[in-house]
Amino acid sequence: MRTFALFAFILLASTLSAQETQPSHAFDYDQNTPLDVQETWVEHRGDISVHDISYASAKGGRVPAYLVVPSGKGPFAAVLWGHWYWPNSEFFNRKEFLEEAIVLAQARVVSLLPTGPGARPGRVQNRTPLNEQQITELIQAVLDLKRGADLLLARKDVDPQRLAYVGHSYHATAGGFLSGIDKRFRAFVLMAGGLSDEVDGKTEEYKQYRQKVGPEKFDAFVAKYAWLDPGKFVSHAAPATVFLQYAAKEDFLTPARAREYEVIVSEPKKFKLYEAPHALNAEARRDRIAFLTEQLKLKALSPDLIRGIPELPQPPAPNP
């Protein structure tokens, strides 16, 4: 059905309907609820500290995360990171961007790297087509990211005017929602993620999947969640600047489809296509760091430091 896990949700929650039924409370939560940050251990990488922490989710349970902190008193810029959901990757969790965050700490950036709801210990996946778990987990992912921003901005050493988000694959999609509902972010980097159900719904893959699960069941489900289309949110990302990074070597998320997403995203924005698989490549990483350096007014890092960040391995596509 899919060449990788990102599109499991998009296929299931996509909508061909123009219905606007967004519940006003869907992404609300009590901001007075304590974050209840708990630390398990801390590791020092030179003068940079990596903290293994967790914080309370707005939807129950706890969010495992790494907090990467530079030395000194600040004020620091801050980046919130969202990992991919490639299921047979060892980086299917908060580890994906850890080395990149440690390098960025040398440019005086505090980073928070949470593990998303679909990759947490003890999670049991519901494999039934068109099930509610995928909806509740997506909403929880967005809310946990908002709580992550709360955590970063509660720190006295963070400059609230210099907050950015970087999300890959599933969490690029989650970042699309975040861009439209949370105006505390100065910039977003959205990497190889689906950003419009309306665009995706025109594809042959969607039409085939609709027939597979049954048109009546499919249409009822997507009508119910017609409001949950990231395109309806990322089109209102302004005044934040959005940098879209896409891979040319994709089976489903083709360059043509990525450019259709680009049209939907609000200005100001940047778009770049890379000759790479879904994991993207070193060029994308250099461009991403350059973008964050510009947007967050960071000191420039040496090219050698950036080259030293390990590549994200691209595992083969899992079986459908």
Secondary structure as GFF3:
##gff-version 3
##sequence-region A 1 320
A	DSSP	alpha_helix	6	13	.	.	.	ID=ss1
A	DSSP	beta_strand	38	45	.	.	.	ID=ss2
A	DSSP	beta_strand	48	56	.	.	.	ID=ss3
A	DSSP	beta_strand	62	69	.	.	.	ID=ss4
A	DSSP	beta_strand	76	82	.	.	.	ID=ss5
A	DSSP	alpha_helix	98	105	.	.	.	ID=ss6
A	DSSP	beta_strand	109	114	.	.	.	ID=ss7
A	DSSP	three_ten_helix	117	119	.	.	.	ID=ss8
A	DSSP	alpha_helix	132	153	.	.	.	ID=ss9
A	DSSP	beta_strand	158	168	.	.	.	ID=ss10
A	DSSP	alpha_helix	170	181	.	.	.	ID=ss11
A	DSSP	beta_strand	187	191	.	.	.	ID=ss12
A	DSSP	alpha_helix	197	200	.	.	.	ID=ss13
A	DSSP	alpha_helix	204	213	.	.	.	ID=ss14
A	DSSP	alpha_helix	215	224	.	.	.	ID=ss15
A	DSSP	alpha_helix	231	234	.	.	.	ID=ss16
A	DSSP	beta_strand	241	247	.	.	.	ID=ss17
A	DSSP	alpha_helix	255	264	.	.	.	ID=ss18
A	DSSP	beta_strand	269	274	.	.	.	ID=ss19
A	DSSP	alpha_helix	282	295	.	.	.	ID=ss20
A	DSSP	alpha_helix	303	307	.	.	.	ID=ss21
###
